[in-house]
Amino acid sequence: MESGLLKDKLNCAKCREPCSLIKRKKSSNGSIWRCKKCRGEKSLRIGSWFSCSKLNLQEIILLTWHLISGTKTCDIERDLGFSSATSADWRQFVREHVLDHVELTSSKIGGVGKVVEVDESKFGKRKYHRGHYGRRSVGIWGC
């Protein structure tokens, strides 16, 4: 909550009254939101990126940290005991969120009075170690 990953306030979706955060041992997160008026309950994860998973918060944070820090999927599976499907799903989920963040916070380059130069490069290798570098080699063109 201090870092903004979880909501620190929540209003009930039914009656719009403020909810209270209460301890709940049966909850996988240890706490839930409860409406003071209608007594409705919501997960602590509501409205956060944790809401899409059945993993506990500690597992999500640990798995996300490993993915962002570049740990290989096979090492994550071996060390943390996650399945390959879980690792792959979270890797894709983290990529999508990072891409969304970059798109929302990035600005266009250039503008009035600013010159932007774009060059192209080809990254790759020679096929069968023959031929010229760069010309007919297998590779990817990028700007």
C-alpha positions as CSV (number, residue, x, y, z in Angstrom):
1,M,0.0,0.0,0.0
2,E,2.8,2.4,0.8
3,S,4.3,1.9,-2.7
4,G,0.9,2.0,-4.5
5,L,0.8,-1.7,-5.5
6,L,-2.4,-2.2,-3.4
7,K,-5.2,0.3,-2.7
8,D,-5.1,2.0,0.6
9,K,-8.8,3.0,0.4
10,L,-11.9,1.3,-1.1
11,N,-15.5,2.2,-1.4
12,C,-18.2,-0.5,-1.7
13,A,-19.4,-1.1,-5.2
14,K,-23.0,-1.7,-3.9
15,C,-23.6,1.1,-1.5
16,R,-20.6,3.4,-2.1
17,E,-19.7,3.5,1.6
18,P,-16.0,3.3,2.7
19,C,-14.7,-0.2,3.4
20,S,-12.4,-1.2,6.2
21,L,-9.4,-3.4,6.0
22,I,-9.7,-6.3,8.4
23,K,-7.5,-9.3,9.2
24,R,-8.7,-12.6,8.0
25,K,-6.6,-15.7,8.6
26,K,-8.5,-17.8,6.0
27,S,-7.6,-15.3,3.3
28,S,-4.5,-16.1,1.2
29,N,-3.5,-12.4,1.7
30,G,-4.2,-12.2,5.4
31,S,-6.7,-9.4,5.0
32,I,-9.8,-8.4,3.2
33,W,-11.9,-5.2,2.6
34,R,-15.3,-5.2,4.4
35,C,-18.1,-2.6,3.8
36,K,-19.1,-1.0,7.1
37,K,-22.8,-0.6,5.9
38,C,-23.8,-3.7,3.9
39,R,-21.0,-6.0,5.2
40,G,-19.9,-7.0,1.7
41,E,-16.4,-8.3,1.3
42,K,-13.8,-7.9,-1.4
43,S,-10.3,-9.2,-1.9
44,L,-7.3,-7.1,-0.8
45,R,-6.1,-7.5,-4.4
46,I,-9.0,-5.8,-6.0
47,G,-8.0,-3.2,-8.6
48,S,-4.4,-4.3,-8.6
49,W,-2.3,-6.4,-10.9
50,F,-2.3,-9.1,-8.2
51,S,-6.0,-9.7,-8.8
52,C,-5.5,-12.0,-11.8
53,S,-3.6,-14.7,-10.0
54,K,-4.3,-17.4,-7.4
55,L,-0.7,-17.3,-6.2
56,N,-0.1,-15.6,-2.8
57,L,1.3,-12.1,-2.7
58,Q,4.8,-13.3,-1.6
59,E,5.0,-15.7,-4.5
60,I,3.8,-13.1,-7.0
61,I,6.4,-10.6,-5.9
62,L,9.2,-13.2,-5.8
63,L,8.3,-14.5,-9.3
64,T,8.0,-11.0,-10.7
65,W,11.3,-10.0,-9.3
66,H,13.0,-13.0,-10.8
67,L,11.4,-12.3,-14.2
68,I,12.4,-8.6,-14.2
69,S,15.9,-9.4,-13.1
70,G,16.4,-11.8,-16.0
71,T,16.4,-15.2,-14.3
72,K,16.0,-18.0,-16.8
73,T,12.6,-19.7,-16.8
74,C,14.2,-23.1,-16.1
75,D,16.0,-21.7,-13.0
76,I,12.7,-20.2,-11.8
77,E,10.9,-23.5,-12.2
78,R,13.7,-25.4,-10.4
79,D,14.3,-22.9,-7.6
80,L,10.8,-21.7,-6.8
81,G,8.8,-24.8,-7.8
82,F,6.5,-23.1,-10.4
83,S,5.3,-25.0,-13.5
84,S,6.5,-23.9,-16.9
85,A,2.9,-22.7,-17.7
86,T,2.9,-20.4,-14.6
87,S,6.4,-19.1,-15.5
88,A,5.4,-18.5,-19.1
89,D,2.1,-16.8,-18.2
90,W,3.7,-14.5,-15.7
91,R,6.6,-13.6,-18.1
92,Q,4.0,-12.6,-20.7
93,F,1.9,-10.7,-18.1
94,V,5.0,-8.7,-16.9
95,R,6.0,-7.9,-20.5
96,E,2.6,-6.6,-21.3
97,H,2.5,-4.4,-18.2
98,V,6.0,-3.0,-18.9
99,L,5.0,-2.3,-22.5
100,D,1.9,-0.5,-21.3
101,H,3.9,1.5,-18.9
102,V,6.5,2.5,-21.5
103,E,3.7,3.5,-24.0
104,L,1.9,5.6,-21.4
105,T,5.0,7.4,-20.0
106,S,7.0,7.8,-23.2
107,S,7.0,10.9,-25.3
108,K,7.7,11.5,-29.0
109,I,11.2,12.4,-30.0
110,G,12.0,15.4,-32.1
111,G,9.8,18.4,-32.5
112,V,10.1,22.0,-33.7
113,G,13.7,22.9,-34.1
114,K,15.0,19.4,-33.2
115,V,16.6,17.1,-35.7
116,V,16.3,13.4,-35.3
117,E,18.5,11.1,-37.4
118,V,17.4,7.5,-38.0
119,D,19.9,4.9,-39.3
120,E,19.4,1.3,-40.1
121,S,21.5,-1.7,-39.1
122,K,21.4,-5.4,-39.7
123,F,22.1,-7.7,-36.9
124,G,22.9,-11.3,-37.7
125,K,25.6,-13.8,-38.6
126,R,27.0,-15.4,-41.8
127,K,25.3,-18.6,-42.8
128,Y,27.7,-21.5,-42.5
129,H,30.5,-19.0,-41.8
130,R,30.6,-18.0,-45.5
131,G,30.0,-14.8,-47.4
132,H,30.2,-11.2,-46.4
133,Y,29.2,-9.8,-43.0
134,G,26.0,-7.7,-43.4
135,R,25.2,-8.2,-47.0
136,R,23.7,-11.6,-47.7
137,S,23.9,-12.9,-44.2
138,V,21.0,-14.2,-42.1
139,G,19.8,-11.5,-39.8
140,I,17.3,-8.9,-38.7
141,W,17.0,-5.3,-40.0
142,G,16.3,-2.7,-37.3
143,C,16.1,1.0,-37.0
